[in-house]
């Protein structure tokens, strides 16, 4: 599952980090045989951190590491499309280098860009 937050600042910033909640659901699904053991949660954002407050960011990153959540900072979502065999693909651009990355996924939660409060 892919979880995406847009570039800061945006409406809902700091309150849309659902990766830890989704991981707990996924863990339960794995225990009951409803999800494959290789299923993972992956968080993408063009920002260089999850939260603007350094301590909160440090705690969130540590918790993601403990729960095996992939955190990909500095990647902007460009488009979502299907490839030639019908897989769902998200295309990301590295905000530093401009390199693109295509990433297959089965489910996604995308917070759309919006104006700050």
N, C-alpha and C positions, 0 to 999 in steps of 0.2 A: 504494500500500500504506500502510496506517495502522498505526503502532506506538504503543501506549499503556502508560504506567506510572501506577500509582495514587498517591494522596497519601502522602507520607512521614510517618512511618517505616513501612516494610514489609519483610517477609522478602525478601531478594535485592536490596535497594536498592543501586543503584550497579553491580550486575553484570548488569542486564537491559537495558542500552541497546544494542540490536541494530541500530539504524538504520544505522550505518556498515557493518556486515556485509551487511545486506540491500541497501544501495546498491551494494556491489561485485558482488553477484549480479545485480542489475538491470542494471548497466552491461554485464556479460558477455552477458546475455540480449538486450540491445539490439544489441550488436555482431553477434550471431548471428541477429538477426531474430526472436527468440522473444518479445520485448516491444515494445510500441509506443514510439516515441521520446518521446511526451509523458508516459509513465509516470513517477511520482515516489514518493519515500518521504516520509511525513509523520509527525512525532512529536508526540504530544499528552500532556500531563500537567497535573494541577491544581497542581503545584508551580511555584515561581517560578524554578527552575533545574533543570538535569539532574542535576548532582552537588552535594553539600553543600560540597565543597572548592572555593573560588573559582577557583584556578588550573586544576583539572581541568575545571570548568564552562566556563571561558573557552576552553580548548583544544578541547573538544567542540563548542561553538558555532561556533568558527572553522572547524573541519573540516566541520561541517554546511553552513556558508555556502559553502565551497569546492566541496562535492559537490552543491549545490543541493537539500539536504534541508530541507523546511519544518519549522520548530520552532515549535509553538504551546503556549506556557507559559500556565498559569492556566486551563486548560479541563478540567473534570471530565466523564468519560463517564457519561451518565445511562442510556442504553439503546441497543440495537442492534435494528433491525427492517427489514422490507421495506416499501417504499412501494407505491403502487397499481399501478405498472408493473413491480414485481419487483426494483427496485434495492435493494442493501443500503445502509442508512442508519445512521450513528452520530449520536446526538444528544448534544451537549456543552453544559455550562452554564459560562459565564464566572464564575469564583470571585469576582471583584470586583464585577461589575455584576449578575449573575444572568441576563443575557441568554442565550438558547439559540441554538445553531447546529446545523443539520442538515448532515451531510457525507456524500456518497456515496463508496463505496469498493468495491474488488473483492476485496481480501485484507486481513486484519488479524492482528496479533499483540498480544494483550491480556494483560498481567500482572495477575492478579486481586489485589484487596486482601487482605492477610494481616497477621498480627501480626509485629512485628520479631523478630529472632533472640533 
